[in-house]
Amino acid sequence: MKPPQHTERKPSRPTLWLITRGERLRYVVATVSSTISSVCTLGLPLVTMYALDVLDQRDFGYANSLLLAIAEYFGPNTPYASYLVVSAVFGVVIALLASAFQFGRDRLSAQASEGIARRLRKVLFDRIQRVKASFFDREEIGDLVQRCTSDVETVRRYMHSDVDALARALLILSVMFPVLWWRNPTLALYSVVLMPVVVLGGIYFFKSVSQLFKQTDEAEGKLTAVLQENLTGIRVVQAFAQESKEYERFENSNREFRDRYIRLNAFEAVYWGISDFVCMLQSAIVLIASGYLVMNETLTIGELALFTSLSGIVIWRVRQMIDVVEHTGKTLVSLRRINHILASEQEPVQPVPESASIRGEITFEDVSLTYDGNSKQLDNIDLSIRAGETIGLVGRPGSGKSTLIRALMRFYPIASGRILLDGIDIESIDVTWLRKQIGCVLQEPFLFSKTVRENLQFGNLAASEDEFNTATRLAAIHTTINEFSAKFNTKIGERGVNLSGGQRQRMALARALLTRAPILILDDVLSGVDTRTESAILRNLGDPERRVTTIIVAHRLTTIRQVERIVVMDQGRIVQVGPHEKLMYEPGPYRELCDIQNLLDETIQYETEVASHG
């Protein structure tokens, strides 16, 4: 196999700005539409002012020149009535225009926010698929689900409702205050006298609500994790009659989430209650001040209506800005949680070897591996496996057998040394391509909540019916599948709950065989089958016509007695290598394992005879 010719590069890290690509134009148009709607909203109080002043003063000197010209054109004989009708129609037209442009803003904003949320979920799912295995050692699955669902929804709501809200509020304020100042500077100042109180309160609220929301979001993540773990392990819970214990654990998480949420809502309720009072007090101040000016005949009825209307809009827009600030605080918390996934260390993007076919020769050269940076799970491993050779891997629990497999599949980075595949360092090979060369059945076989066929197709989507039959026969599961009412279309339930442990192992083995990979790894996958079925499977796998490099990790020695070499591990080291006939007579761990298993077999045989003959 020729080595790859390209240099390694790290996958690019997506950002929220990049994720908005393709939706930015919608936001621009939505903002323009919202701006036009806001300008139309500002026009209504002005039309009302001109109409009320003309009606009150019976003087067209208070009229708007454009409206007056239209009224004189359509109703010269009834000027006051015509002017009021034109003003009303003009007001309705303005309201319709405001509603139409607001509808356009809402629709475009909804489309853009949904598009961004969809893309963000896709990016997060892709990142999780490509993240290094060590990432999941530190994370709770339920919390990751929370980050990909609830936190994304928080961002979506913000993008839909609040992206342009702050700019829109600032625009309205920048237009309204000059209008108020133009009509009456003193009253304009009264219109914003309590605005500093609202702004300073909003700053305090932003700082406090962000922390409370973070605590609430984390509590919800813990609750989701407890629920997910309980549902996944429900059979174990029922088998050990631990329903009450699990209920207590769930209730504790549920109570914590409730308390956090109530605390957040109580804080929000107090703040919004106070801010509403301040806003209404501001409106009352304007109403009293403008009423006093009307009584002194320094303000017209129309101007009173204008000031009360616009000042109300001003103060409530300021309050809306604080609402946006609150949502910003929550969204920043969600973005930090989402960014934890986006910033996770990914599998590197590396070149695929020029030669697509490999023979399956594997070499470990002085390989060491550690999970925690202290103790070594693999310690200076040297091992060569010939192409097409079958070896057995045995040792006490925790001796490093599964770790050796994880190192070969690059689930964890090695601390020192190197692993060669057909003479090429696997660290320089694309990890996806590498794993496609290995048909692996892990120690705990995982099956999806789908049909038998769909689970098998996970190994090879293009597999034919003949290949299905061949793989299931080799794995000694073909007869069992045909006994199902729907055969290959039988649904096997969550994690294959409708199958026995041995059936799940054989299903996983058939799935691995369908990959037709040149390397096959079986990590203690025959522990759930009887010795007769085990022998049949080993005979099938040992067929000379399908020689592939095979590594069998086993605890039951009958599984590996016929392999060419047995590798014995202890405390992360290789301590013995050789065939069964040789190792069983040498002092060492393998002989001890043989003695223990022989004693166990004799005990089982004796108890079986006693039970049979009394």
LUMLUMGU-352387 format. One record per residue (C-alpha): residue in one letter; chain; x, y, z. Coordinates in Angstrom, 1 decimal. Example, Ala and Ser with C-alpha at 12.3 -4.5 7.8 and 13.67 -1.06 7.14 Angstrom:
2
   kekol   lumkol       px       py       pz
       A        A     12.3     -4.5      7.8
       S        A     13.7     -1.1      7.1
end
This chain:
614
   kekol   lumkol       px       py       pz
       M        A      0.0      0.0      0.0
       K        A      1.4      3.4     -1.0
       P        A      1.5      6.0      1.7
       P        A     -0.7      9.1      1.4
       Q        A      0.8     12.1     -0.4
       H        A     -1.0     14.9      1.2
       T        A     -0.5     16.7      4.5
       E        A     -3.0     16.5      7.4
       R        A     -5.3     19.4      8.0
       K        A     -7.8     20.1     10.8
       P        A    -11.5     20.4      9.9
       S        A    -12.6     24.1      9.9
       R        A    -14.5     25.2     12.9
       P        A    -18.0     26.5     12.1
       T        A    -19.2     29.8     13.6
       L        A    -22.7     31.3     13.9
       W        A    -21.8     33.9     11.3
       L        A    -20.9     31.2      8.8
       I        A    -24.0     29.3      9.6
       T        A    -26.1     32.4      8.7
       R        A    -24.8     32.3      5.2
       G        A    -27.7     32.1      2.7
       E        A    -30.1     33.7      5.2
       R        A    -28.5     37.2      5.6
       L        A    -30.4     38.7      2.6
       R        A    -33.7     37.7      4.2
       Y        A    -32.7     39.5      7.4
       V        A    -31.7     42.6      5.4
       V        A    -35.1     42.7      3.6
       A        A    -36.9     41.8      6.9
       T        A    -35.2     44.8      8.6
       V        A    -36.1     47.1      5.8
       S        A    -39.7     45.9      5.9
       S        A    -39.8     46.3      9.7
       T        A    -38.4     49.9      9.4
       I        A    -41.1     50.8      6.9
       S        A    -43.7     49.4      9.3
       S        A    -42.3     51.4     12.1
       V        A    -42.3     54.6     10.1
       C        A    -46.0     53.9      9.2
       T        A    -46.7     53.4     12.9
       L        A    -45.2     56.9     13.6
       G        A    -47.5     58.4     11.0
       L        A    -50.7     57.5     12.8
       P        A    -50.3     59.8     15.8
       L        A    -49.4     62.7     13.5
       V        A    -52.6     62.1     11.4
       T        A    -54.6     61.9     14.7
       M        A    -53.1     65.2     15.9
       Y        A    -53.9     67.1     12.8
       A        A    -57.5     65.7     12.8
       L        A    -58.2     66.5     16.4
       D        A    -56.8     70.0     16.2
       V        A    -58.9     70.9     13.2
       L        A    -62.0     69.4     14.9
       D        A    -61.3     71.2     18.2
       Q        A    -60.3     74.6     16.8
       R        A    -62.5     74.6     13.7
       D        A    -59.4     76.1     12.0
       F        A    -57.7     74.6      8.9
       G        A    -54.5     76.4     10.0
       Y        A    -53.9     73.3     12.2
       A        A    -54.5     70.9      9.2
       N        A    -51.9     69.0      7.3
       S        A    -51.5     70.6      3.9
       L        A    -51.6     67.3      1.9
       L        A    -54.7     66.0      3.7
       L        A    -56.4     69.3      3.3
       A        A    -55.7     69.4     -0.5
       I        A    -57.1     66.0     -0.9
       A        A    -60.2     66.9      1.2
       E        A    -60.8     70.1     -0.8
       Y        A    -60.5     68.1     -4.1
       F        A    -63.1     65.4     -3.1
       G        A    -65.5     67.5     -0.9
       P        A    -65.3     71.2     -1.4
       N        A    -68.8     71.7     -0.1
       T        A    -68.2     69.9      3.3
       P        A    -64.6     70.8      4.2
       Y        A    -64.6     69.6      7.8
       A        A    -66.4     66.3      7.1
       S        A    -64.2     65.7      4.1
       Y        A    -61.1     66.4      6.0
       L        A    -62.0     64.0      8.8
       V        A    -63.0     61.3      6.3
       V        A    -59.7     61.7      4.4
       S        A    -57.8     61.6      7.7
       A        A    -59.6     58.4      8.7
       V        A    -59.0     56.7      5.3
       F        A    -55.3     57.9      5.4
       G        A    -55.0     56.4      8.9
       V        A    -56.5     53.1      7.8
       V        A    -54.1     53.0      4.8
       I        A    -51.2     53.7      7.0
       A        A    -52.3     50.9      9.4
       L        A    -52.7     48.4      6.5
       L        A    -49.3     49.3      5.2
       A        A    -47.8     48.9      8.6
       S        A    -49.5     45.5      9.0
       A        A    -48.4     44.4      5.5
       F        A    -44.8     45.3      6.1
       Q        A    -44.8     43.7      9.5
       F        A    -46.2     40.5      8.0
       G        A    -43.4     40.5      5.5
       R        A    -40.9     41.0      8.3
       D        A    -42.3     38.2     10.4
       R        A    -42.4     35.8      7.4
       L        A    -38.9     36.5      6.2
       S        A    -37.5     36.4      9.8
       A        A    -39.3     33.1     10.4
       Q        A    -37.9     31.6      7.3
       A        A    -34.4     32.8      8.0
       S        A    -34.4     31.7     11.7
       E        A    -35.8     28.3     10.9
       G        A    -33.2     27.9      8.1
       I        A    -30.4     28.9     10.6
       A        A    -31.7     26.6     13.3
       R        A    -31.9     23.7     10.8
       R        A    -28.3     24.3      9.6
       L        A    -27.1     24.7     13.2
       R        A    -28.6     21.3     14.2
       K        A    -27.0     19.7     11.2
       V        A    -23.6     21.2     12.1
       L        A    -23.9     20.1     15.7
       F        A    -24.9     16.6     14.7
       D        A    -22.0     16.4     12.2
       R        A    -19.6     17.7     14.9
       I        A    -20.8     15.0     17.3
       Q        A    -20.3     12.3     14.7
       R        A    -16.7     13.4     14.1
       V        A    -15.7     14.3     17.6
       K        A    -12.9     12.3     19.3
       A        A    -14.0      9.4     21.5
       S        A    -12.5     10.9     24.6
       F        A    -15.1     13.7     24.3
       F        A    -17.8     11.4     25.4
       D        A    -15.9     10.2     28.4
       R        A    -16.5     13.7     30.0
       E        A    -20.0     14.4     28.7
       E        A    -23.5     13.3     29.7
       I        A    -25.6     12.2     26.7
       G        A    -28.7     13.9     28.0
       D        A    -26.9     17.2     28.3
       L        A    -25.6     17.0     24.7
       V        A    -29.2     16.4     23.6
       Q        A    -30.2     19.5     25.5
       R        A    -27.5     21.5     23.8
       C        A    -28.7     20.3     20.4
       T        A    -32.4     20.9     21.0
       S        A    -33.4     23.4     23.7
       D        A    -30.3     25.6     23.3
       V        A    -30.8     25.7     19.5
       E        A    -34.4     26.6     20.0
       T        A    -33.4     29.5     22.3
       V        A    -31.1     30.8     19.5
       R        A    -33.9     30.3     16.9
       R        A    -36.4     32.3     18.9
       Y        A    -33.8     35.1     19.3
       M        A    -33.0     35.1     15.6
       H        A    -36.7     35.2     14.8
       S        A    -37.9     37.9     17.2
       D        A    -35.0     39.9     18.5
       V        A    -32.3     40.3     15.8
       D        A    -33.8     43.4     14.3
       A        A    -35.9     44.5     17.4
       L        A    -33.0     46.4     19.0
       A        A    -32.2     48.3     15.8
       R        A    -35.9     48.9     15.2
       A        A    -36.4     50.3     18.7
       L        A    -33.4     52.6     18.3
       L        A    -34.7     53.8     15.0
       I        A    -38.1     54.7     16.5
       L        A    -36.5     56.5     19.4
       S        A    -34.2     58.5     17.1
       V        A    -37.2     59.6     15.1
       M        A    -39.8     60.0     17.8
       F        A    -37.8     62.2     20.2
       P        A    -37.0     64.9     17.6
       V        A    -40.7     64.9     16.7
       L        A    -41.6     65.5     20.4
       W        A    -38.9     68.1     20.7
       W        A    -40.2     69.8     17.6
       R        A    -43.7     70.2     19.1
       N        A    -42.7     71.0     22.7
       P        A    -39.1     70.7     24.2
       T        A    -40.3     70.8     27.8
       L        A    -42.8     68.1     27.4
       A        A    -40.3     66.1     25.4
       L        A    -38.0     66.0     28.4
       Y        A    -41.0     64.9     30.6
       S        A    -41.5     62.1     28.1
       V        A    -38.1     60.5     28.9
       V        A    -37.6     61.5     32.6
       L        A    -37.8     57.9     33.8
       M        A    -35.9     56.4     31.0
       P        A    -32.6     56.2     33.0
       V        A    -34.4     54.2     35.6
       V        A    -35.6     51.7     33.0
       V        A    -32.1     51.5     31.4
       L        A    -30.1     51.0     34.6
       G        A    -32.6     48.5     35.8
       G        A    -32.3     46.6     32.5
       I        A    -28.5     46.5     32.9
       Y        A    -28.8     44.9     36.4
       F        A    -31.5     42.6     35.1
       F        A    -29.3     41.4     32.2
       K        A    -26.4     40.5     34.5
       S        A    -28.7     38.6     36.9
       V        A    -30.9     36.8     34.4
       S        A    -27.9     35.4     32.4
       Q        A    -26.6     33.6     35.5
       L        A    -30.1     32.3     36.5
       F        A    -30.8     31.1     33.0
       K        A    -27.5     29.3     32.9
       Q        A    -28.3     27.5     36.1
       T        A    -31.8     26.6     34.9
       D        A    -30.5     25.4     31.5
       E        A    -27.9     23.2     33.2
       A        A    -30.5     21.8     35.6
       E        A    -32.7     20.9     32.6
       G        A    -29.7     19.2     31.0
       K        A    -29.2     17.1     34.1
       L        A    -32.9     16.2     34.1
       T        A    -32.7     15.1     30.4
       A        A    -29.7     13.1     31.2
       V        A    -31.4     11.2     34.0
       L        A    -34.4     10.5     31.9
       Q        A    -32.3      9.4     28.9
       E        A    -30.2      7.1     31.1
       N        A    -33.3      5.6     32.8
       L        A    -35.1      4.9     29.6
       T        A    -32.0      3.3     28.1
       G        A    -31.5      1.1     31.1
       I        A    -35.2      0.4     31.9
       R        A    -34.8     -3.4     31.6
       V        A    -32.0     -3.3     34.2
       V        A    -34.0     -1.1     36.5
       Q        A    -37.0     -3.4     36.3
       A        A    -34.8     -6.5     36.7
       F        A    -33.3     -5.2     39.9
       A        A    -36.6     -3.7     41.1
       Q        A    -35.0     -0.3     41.5
       E        A    -38.0      1.7     40.2
       S        A    -38.4      3.5     43.5
       K        A    -34.7      4.4     43.6
       E        A    -34.8      5.7     40.0
       Y        A    -38.0      7.6     40.7
       E        A    -36.2      9.3     43.6
       R        A    -33.2     10.2     41.4
       F        A    -35.5     11.6     38.8
       E        A    -37.6     13.5     41.3
       N        A    -34.5     15.1     42.8
       S        A    -33.4     16.3     39.3
       N        A    -37.0     17.3     38.5
       R        A    -37.3     19.3     41.8
       E        A    -34.0     21.0     41.1
       F        A    -35.1     22.1     37.6
       R        A    -38.4     23.3     39.0
       D        A    -36.8     25.3     41.7
       R        A    -34.3     26.9     39.3
       Y        A    -37.1     27.7     36.8
       I        A    -39.3     29.1     39.5
       R        A    -36.5     31.3     40.8
       L        A    -35.8     32.5     37.3
       N        A    -39.5     33.3     36.6
       A        A    -39.9     34.9     40.0
       F        A    -37.0     37.2     39.3
       E        A    -38.4     38.0     35.9
       A        A    -41.9     38.6     37.3
       V        A    -40.6     41.1     39.9
       Y        A    -38.5     42.9     37.4
       W        A    -41.2     43.1     34.7
       G        A    -43.8     44.1     37.3
       I        A    -41.6     47.0     38.4
       S        A    -40.7     48.0     34.9
       D        A    -44.4     48.0     33.8
       F        A    -45.2     50.3     36.8
       V        A    -42.3     52.6     35.8
       C        A    -43.6     52.7     32.2
       M        A    -47.1     53.4     33.2
       L        A    -45.9     56.1     35.7
       Q        A    -44.0     57.7     32.8
       S        A    -47.2     57.7     30.7
       A        A    -49.0     59.3     33.7
       I        A    -46.4     62.0     34.1
       V        A    -46.8     62.9     30.4
       L        A    -50.6     62.9     30.6
       I        A    -50.6     65.1     33.7
       A        A    -48.0     67.5     32.3
       S        A    -49.7     67.7     28.9
       G        A    -53.1     68.2     30.5
       Y        A    -51.7     71.1     32.6
       L        A    -50.4     72.7     29.4
       V        A    -53.7     72.2     27.7
       M        A    -55.5     74.0     30.6
       N        A    -53.0     76.9     30.2
       E        A    -53.7     76.9     26.4
       T        A    -50.1     76.3     25.5
       L        A    -50.8     72.8     24.1
       T        A    -53.6     71.7     21.8
       I        A    -55.8     68.7     22.2
       G        A    -54.1     67.2     19.1
       E        A    -50.6     67.7     20.5
       L        A    -51.8     66.1     23.8
       A        A    -52.9     63.0     21.9
       L        A    -49.6     63.1     20.0
       F        A    -47.5     63.3     23.1
       T        A    -49.4     60.7     25.1
       S        A    -49.3     58.3     22.1
       L        A    -45.6     58.8     21.1
       S        A    -44.3     59.0     24.7
       G        A    -46.1     55.7     25.4
       I        A    -44.4     54.2     22.4
       V        A    -41.1     55.6     23.4
       I        A    -41.1     54.2     27.0
       W        A    -42.5     50.9     25.9
       R        A    -39.9     50.7     23.1
       V        A    -37.2     51.2     25.8
       R        A    -38.8     48.5     27.8
       Q        A    -38.8     46.3     24.7
       M        A    -35.1     47.0     24.3
       I        A    -34.6     45.6     27.9
       D        A    -36.7     42.6     26.8
       V        A    -34.3     42.1     23.9
       V        A    -31.4     42.4     26.3
       E        A    -32.9     39.7     28.5
       H        A    -33.2     37.4     25.5
       T        A    -29.7     38.3     24.5
       G        A    -28.4     37.2     27.9
       K        A    -30.2     33.8     27.6
       T        A    -29.0     33.4     24.0
       L        A    -25.4     34.1     24.9
       V        A    -25.7     31.3     27.6
       S        A    -27.1     28.9     24.9
       L        A    -24.4     30.0     22.4
       R        A    -21.7     29.2     24.9
       R        A    -23.2     25.8     25.5
       I        A    -23.5     25.2     21.8
       N        A    -20.0     26.4     21.2
       H        A    -18.7     23.8     23.6
       I        A    -19.7     21.2     20.9
       L        A    -18.5     23.4     18.0
       A        A    -15.1     23.9     19.6
       S        A    -14.7     20.2     20.4
       E        A    -11.6     18.5     19.1
       Q        A    -12.5     16.7     15.8
       E        A    -10.9     13.8     14.0
       P        A     -8.3     15.3     11.6
       V        A     -9.0     15.3      7.9
       Q        A     -6.3     13.2      6.4
       P        A     -5.5     11.8      2.9
       V        A     -6.6      8.4      1.8
       P        A     -3.8      6.1      0.6
       E        A     -3.3      5.9     -3.1
       S        A     -3.9      2.1     -3.1
       A        A     -7.4      1.3     -2.0
       S        A     -6.7     -2.4     -1.2
       I        A     -4.8     -3.6      1.8
       R        A     -3.5     -7.0      2.8
       G        A     -4.2     -6.6      6.5
       E        A     -0.7     -6.7      8.1
       I        A     -0.6     -5.0     11.5
       T        A      2.4     -4.0     13.5
       F        A      2.6     -2.4     16.9
       E        A      5.9     -0.8     17.6
       D        A      6.6      0.2     21.2
       V        A      3.0      1.5     21.7
       S        A      1.9      3.1     24.9
       L        A     -1.5      4.7     25.7
       T        A     -2.9      6.4     28.7
       Y        A     -6.5      7.7     29.3
       D        A     -5.8     10.0     32.3
       G        A     -2.2     11.1     31.6
       N        A     -0.9      9.2     34.5
       S        A     -1.3      5.4     34.5
       K        A     -0.5      3.5     31.3
       Q        A     -3.3      1.3     29.9
       L        A     -0.9      0.1     27.2
       D        A      2.8     -0.1     28.1
       N        A      5.4     -0.5     25.3
       I        A      3.4     -3.0     23.2
       D        A      5.4     -4.7     20.4
       L        A      3.4     -7.1     18.2
       S        A      3.3     -8.1     14.6
       I        A      0.3     -9.7     13.0
       R        A      0.7    -11.2      9.5
       A        A     -1.9    -10.6      6.8
       G        A     -4.6    -13.2      7.0
       E        A     -3.5    -14.5     10.4
       T        A     -5.9    -15.2     13.3
       I        A     -4.8    -14.4     16.8
       G        A     -6.4    -14.6     20.1
       L        A     -6.1    -11.9     22.8
       V        A     -6.6    -12.9     26.4
       G        A     -5.9    -11.6     29.9
       R        A     -7.5    -10.7     33.1
       P        A    -10.2     -7.9     33.1
       G        A     -8.4     -4.5     32.8
       S        A     -5.3     -6.0     31.3
       G        A     -5.5     -3.8     28.1
       K        A     -7.2     -6.1     25.6
       S        A    -10.0     -3.7     24.5
       T        A     -7.6     -0.7     24.8
       L        A     -5.4     -2.4     22.2
       I        A     -8.4     -2.5     19.9
       R        A     -9.3      1.1     20.6
       A        A     -5.7      2.1     19.8
       L        A     -5.8      0.3     16.5
       M        A     -9.1      1.9     15.5
       R        A     -7.8      5.3     16.7
       F        A    -10.6      5.9     19.2
       Y        A     -7.8      7.2     21.5
       P        A     -4.5      8.7     20.6
       I        A     -1.4      6.7     21.5
       A        A      1.1      8.4     23.8
       S        A      4.2      7.0     22.1
       G        A      5.3      4.5     19.5
       R        A      3.3      3.8     16.3
       I        A      0.9      1.3     14.7
       L        A      1.5      0.3     11.1
       L        A     -1.0     -1.0      8.6
       D        A      0.8     -2.7      5.7
       G        A      3.8     -0.6      6.7
       I        A      2.0      2.7      6.8
       D        A      1.6      4.6     10.1
       I        A     -2.1      4.7     10.8
       E        A     -1.8      8.3     12.3
       S        A     -1.1      9.5      8.7
       I        A     -4.2      7.8      7.3
       D        A     -7.7      9.2      7.1
       V        A     -9.5      7.8     10.1
       T        A    -12.7      7.1      8.3
       W        A    -10.9      5.2      5.6
       L        A     -9.0      3.3      8.3
       R        A    -12.1      2.2     10.1
       K        A    -13.7      1.0      6.8
       Q        A    -10.9     -1.5      6.5
       I        A    -11.9     -3.0      9.9
       G        A    -15.0     -5.0     10.5
       C        A    -15.5     -4.6     14.3
       V        A    -17.8     -6.2     16.8
       L        A    -17.4     -4.3     20.0
       Q        A    -17.6     -5.8     23.5
       E        A    -21.2     -4.4     23.9
       P        A    -22.8     -4.8     20.5
       F        A    -25.2     -2.0     19.7
       L        A    -28.3     -2.5     17.6
       F        A    -30.6      0.2     16.4
       S        A    -34.4      0.3     16.9
       K        A    -35.0     -0.8     13.3
       T        A    -35.5     -3.9     11.4
       V        A    -33.1     -6.8     11.1
       R        A    -32.4     -5.8      7.5
       E        A    -31.7     -2.2      8.4
       N        A    -29.3     -3.2     11.1
       L        A    -27.4     -5.4      8.8
       Q        A    -27.3     -2.8      6.1
       F        A    -25.4     -0.6      8.5
       G        A    -22.4     -2.7      7.6
       N        A    -23.0     -2.5      3.8
       L        A    -25.8     -0.4      2.3
       A        A    -25.3     -2.0     -1.1
       A        A    -25.4     -5.6      0.2
       S        A    -27.4     -8.1     -1.9
       E        A    -29.8    -10.7     -0.6
       D        A    -27.2    -13.4     -1.2
       E        A    -24.7    -11.4      0.9
       F        A    -27.3    -11.1      3.7
       N        A    -27.8    -14.9      3.6
       T        A    -24.1    -15.6      3.5
       A        A    -23.2    -13.3      6.4
       T        A    -26.0    -14.5      8.6
       R        A    -25.1    -18.1      8.0
       L        A    -21.5    -17.5      8.9
       A        A    -22.7    -15.8     12.1
       A        A    -25.1    -18.7     12.8
       I        A    -28.1    -16.3     13.0
       H        A    -29.7    -17.2      9.7
       T        A    -32.1    -19.9     11.1
       T        A    -33.1    -17.6     14.0
       I        A    -34.0    -14.8     11.6
       N        A    -36.1    -17.1      9.4
       E        A    -38.1    -18.1     12.5
       F        A    -39.2    -14.5     13.0
       S        A    -42.7    -13.8     11.5
       A        A    -41.4    -11.0      9.3
       K        A    -37.9    -12.5      8.8
       F        A    -35.4     -9.8      7.8
       N        A    -38.1     -7.1      8.2
       T        A    -38.7     -7.9     11.9
       K        A    -38.3     -4.9     14.2
       I        A    -35.9     -5.8     17.0
       G        A    -36.8     -2.9     19.5
       E        A    -34.6     -0.4     21.2
       R        A    -31.0     -1.6     21.3
       G        A    -32.2     -5.0     20.2
       V        A    -34.3     -5.6     23.3
       N        A    -36.4     -8.3     21.6
       L        A    -33.3    -10.4     21.1
       S        A    -31.3    -12.5     23.5
       G        A    -27.7    -11.5     24.4
       G        A    -26.3    -14.2     22.1
       Q        A    -28.6    -13.2     19.2
       R        A    -27.5     -9.6     19.5
       Q        A    -23.9    -10.7     19.4
       R        A    -24.5    -12.8     16.3
       M        A    -26.4    -10.0     14.6
       A        A    -23.5     -7.7     15.3
       L        A    -21.1    -10.3     13.9
       A        A    -23.2    -10.7     10.7
       R        A    -23.2     -6.9     10.3
       A        A    -19.4     -6.8     10.6
       L        A    -19.0     -9.6      8.1
       L        A    -21.1     -7.7      5.6
       T        A    -18.4     -5.0      5.5
       R        A    -16.1     -7.5      3.8
       A        A    -13.2     -5.7      5.4
       P        A     -9.7     -7.2      5.3
       I        A     -9.4     -7.0      9.1
       L        A    -12.0     -8.5     11.5
       I        A    -12.0     -7.7     15.2
       L        A    -14.2     -9.7     17.6
       D        A    -14.1     -8.2     21.1
       D        A    -15.6    -11.0     23.3
       V        A    -18.5    -11.4     21.0
       L        A    -19.1    -15.1     21.6
       S        A    -19.6    -15.0     25.3
       G        A    -23.4    -15.1     24.9
       V        A    -23.6    -18.2     22.8
       D        A    -23.3    -21.9     23.7
       T        A    -20.2    -23.8     22.9
       R        A    -21.8    -25.7     20.1
       T        A    -22.8    -22.5     18.3
       E        A    -19.4    -21.0     19.1
       S        A    -17.6    -23.9     17.5
       A        A    -19.8    -23.5     14.4
       I        A    -19.1    -19.8     14.1
       L        A    -15.3    -20.3     14.6
       R        A    -15.3    -23.0     11.9
       N        A    -17.1    -20.7      9.5
       L        A    -14.7    -17.8     10.2
       G        A    -11.7    -20.2      9.7
       D        A    -12.7    -21.1      6.2
       P        A     -9.5    -20.8      4.1
       E        A    -11.5    -19.2      1.2
       R        A    -12.2    -16.1      3.3
       R        A     -8.9    -15.5      5.0
       V        A     -8.8    -12.1      6.7
       T        A     -6.7    -10.8      9.5
       T        A     -8.7    -11.6     12.6
       I        A     -8.2    -10.6     16.2
       I        A    -10.4    -12.4     18.7
       V        A    -10.6    -11.0     22.2
       A        A    -11.9    -13.7     24.5
       H        A    -12.4    -14.6     28.1
       R        A    -13.6    -18.1     27.4
       L        A    -10.5    -20.1     26.3
       T        A    -12.4    -22.5     24.1
       T        A    -12.9    -19.5     21.7
       I        A     -9.3    -19.2     20.9
       R        A     -7.7    -22.6     21.3
       Q        A     -7.6    -23.3     17.6
       V        A     -6.1    -19.9     16.6
       E        A     -2.6    -19.6     15.2
       R        A     -1.2    -17.5     18.1
       I        A     -2.5    -16.4     21.4
       V        A     -1.4    -13.1     22.9
       V        A     -1.6    -12.9     26.7
       M        A     -1.8     -9.4     28.3
       D        A     -1.3     -8.3     31.8
       Q        A     -1.4     -4.8     33.2
       G        A     -1.1     -3.2     29.8
       R        A      1.9     -5.4     28.7
       I        A      2.2     -8.5     26.4
       V        A      3.6    -11.2     28.7
       Q        A      3.2    -14.4     26.6
       V        A      2.8    -15.2     22.9
       G        A      2.3    -18.6     21.3
       P        A     -0.2    -21.4     20.4
       H        A     -2.5    -22.9     22.9
       E        A     -0.5    -26.2     23.0
       K        A      2.6    -24.4     24.0
       L        A      1.3    -21.8     26.5
       M        A     -0.9    -24.2     28.4
       Y        A      2.3    -26.0     29.6
       E        A      4.4    -22.9     30.4
       P        A      4.2    -21.3     33.8
       G        A      2.4    -18.0     33.6
       P        A     -0.9    -16.2     33.3
       Y        A     -2.2    -18.3     30.5
       R        A     -1.7    -21.6     32.4
       E        A     -3.4    -20.1     35.4
       L        A     -6.4    -19.1     33.2
       C        A     -6.5    -22.7     31.8
       D        A     -6.5    -24.2     35.4
       I        A     -9.3    -21.9     36.5
       Q        A    -11.4    -22.6     33.4
       N        A    -10.8    -26.3     33.6
       L        A    -11.8    -26.3     37.2
       L        A    -14.9    -24.3     36.3
       D        A    -15.8    -26.7     33.5
       E        A    -15.3    -29.7     35.7
       T        A    -17.6    -28.2     38.4
       I        A    -20.3    -27.5     35.8
       Q        A    -20.0    -31.0     34.4
       Y        A    -20.2    -32.5     37.9
       E        A    -23.3    -30.4     38.9
       T        A    -25.0    -31.3     35.6
       E        A    -24.4    -35.0     36.2
       V        A    -25.7    -34.7     39.8
       A        A    -28.8    -32.8     38.6
       S        A    -29.4    -35.5     35.9
       H        A    -28.9    -38.6     38.0
       G        A    -29.7    -37.3     41.4
end
